Amino acid sequence: MKNIYRYGILSFLLLIVTSFGFSGHLSAQQSSDSLKVDLDEIVVESTYSNISIDRAPLSVSYQLRNPHEIASRPAATMDELAFTLPGIFISNRENYALGERLTIRGLGWRSQFGVRGIQVILDDIPLTVADGQTIMNMIDPAMVNRVELLRGPSATFWGNSSGGVLHVSTKPRVDAPKLQYRGYGGSYNTIKQELRLNTTLGDARLYGYGTYFETDGYRDHSAARLFRAGLNYERQIGIRSRLLIRTAFTSMPKAQHPGSLTLEDAVDNPTAATPNFVANSAGKFFDQGMISASFIQELGNGVWDFTSHALYRDLNNPLPFGYIGLDRVAGGTRTTYEFTTLPFDLNIGGEIKFQQDDRLETDNVDGERGGNIDVQQKETVTNGALFGRLAIPLTDRLTASAGLRADWLNFNTDDEIGVEQEGSRTFFSLNPSAGLAYRFDNARWFLNLSTSFESPTTTELVNRPEGGNGFNQNVDPERTVGVETGVQGNIDRVDYDFTLFAMQVEDLLFPFQTEQDGPTYFRNEGNTRHYGVESTVGIQINQDLFFNGMFTLLSARFSSGDLDGNDIPGVAPIRFGSVLTYTPGQHSLSIDSEWIGSYYTNNQNSAKNDSYALLNFRWSASIDQLFENASIRPFLSVRNILNTRYNTSVAINAFGGRFFEPGADRNFRIGIQINLL
């Protein structure tokens, strides 16, 4: 493998020299990472309502990826796309069995795996199921062309588990290549192969992707293998109707789980894995498929949108304390009607979601399923909702809006349970929102009050300290109220976004462990308060030089009980991220920088993860003179140039001080992208 790397690097350096030779003869218009688009041309897709950015009474960020960004950034995990977005903090755990750790304004901090408290949508298909669980492995970040982020509580739009909304789209530009291949190799025996499609079939548009990824991982026992694919179909049916079909599939036949480390081990031997995790072959493997169909009909006085989606998931999850198996079928139907002939905007609708989990938890015998059954039950979650949103233009520039959503949520299991165990839980939540938006010539000001709720998930209800089937009757949803105000716009070559916010979370869902490497349980304990400042700036310094920067300041603390005054663990109070891109001719060079302030790892604030700074480099060049109707982009990416020793994430409140998940040292990717125009 070392010889392959040597030959690869020599060949790549030859490509660099060759491409610089062509740079004097090649020219193309370079698209920067800037989000500089006239405010009234952007529609906020994550609200399921036709809200243009200039009238949006809420904090929203969006990112449009340019050809250099798509070619040169490996984007193996979502943190590579989100580190310059304010409010959101995504940590790459170097652990595909757990996936990325995601928080928005401090919400979602309690998650031990996957994502909690945040709504995530891929190509208009909700990855967040009825009980609030989200699996990020379905997203291949390298295939994402647009990222949109609602940074405040958003239950008015999405219901349960909507402390924020991350909406990603793989839809390419209309003028994107018809066929695109990208492949790279690099550190830790990492290999990635990608293929994109973007074409038309008569009156229909067809686009999609297929990818393969494999790595040995930075840490011991952290190897992973993933296959991902997506195919989307859009067709105009007559003059006033459209049909959209979305599909996505992910297979992860291998994802080893290295566990977390004590501070001493993280410093002295950061590549190590927890011995008990290795001995029990801890990890995860699953298959998951999703499909969605939307029919949009323009009528005389409005637009009717009817959307249904469904998914299945087959999961096996060996862990030190047991072996978890889960077969899931889930989906939902949502219908909205948006009136277009009224003197104000009115959107009404309803939604039904369902989720059925067949769960089997046994002991783990040398990484295989044992014969001792701890939990065996079928869990059903149903969610019904009615919602509406009204926006009234008070003047030509000032718009007032209000929304309301009612959710009914039921958890049930029909399997036999003991006399002292109960197999159902029912929750009801009413979530209002209200806001103002004022349009300036090149800016908007907004003020927003919004709410959200987060129910316990099936996993959190099933994990009962007393064990056995049934649901925990002692945990309830946590509820959030938030207020925010800010201004977003552009002046000449400068785009800016500045927001102030405050949130209160009540009946906090609180994670805890009772034994080392044991399951995580939950209880409601106290409240938290979140205050912060979010800002971004994008500057087109000159034709070839562009800067995009983000700064977030966040105070998130417990505000009642024994923990009153303590910082919430896992939430960085200060974050900075930036990209400086230089594009001389056909070459693009970028320096990515990120700084994360120190933060606590447990509720008692007795241990801390130190602050760290990362510096990354990327280069790509477009060679379009070698072949007719084709172009080639060689690229190089070097992460953690300064070889910083740091912990990229933490396991909140882990037993025995095993909080720390070390980040990778200096590593590289080299590869090539081929575009068929």
Buried (B, 14 or more C-beta within 10 A) or exposed (E): EEEEBEEBEEEBEEBBEEBBEBBEEBEEEBBBBBBBEEBEEBEBBBBBBBBBBBBBBBBBBBBBBBBBBBBBBBBBBBBBBBBBBBBBBBBBBBBBBBBBBBBBBBBBBBBBBBBBBBBBBBBBBBBBBBBBBBBBBBBBBBBBBBBBBBBBBBBBBBBBBBBBBBBBBBBBEEEBBBBBBBBBBBBBBBBBBBBBBBEEEEEBBBBBBBBBBBBBBBBBBBBBBBBBBBBBBBBEEEEEBBBBBBBBBBBBEBBBBBBBBBBEBBBEEBBBBBEBBBBBBBBBBBBBBBBBBBBBBBEEEBBBBBBBBBBBBBBBBBBBBBBBBBBBEBBBBBBBBBBEEEEEBBBBBBBBBBBBBBBBBBBBEEEEBEEEEBBBBBBBBBBBBEBBBBBBBEEEBBBBBBBBBBBBBBBBBEBEBEEEBBBEBEBEBEBBBBBBBBBEEEBBBBBBBBBBBBBBBBBBBBBBEEEEBBBBEEBBBBBBBBBBBBBBBBEEEBBBBBBBBBBBBBBBBBBBBEEBBBBBBBBBBBBBBBBBBBBBBBBBEEEBBBBBBBBBBBBBBBBBEEBEEBBBBBBBBBBBBBBBBBBEBBBBBBBBBBBBBEBBBBBEBEBBBBBBEBBBBBBBBBBBEEEEEBBBBBBBBBBBBEEEBBBBBBBBBBBEBBBBBBBBBEBBBBBBBBBEB
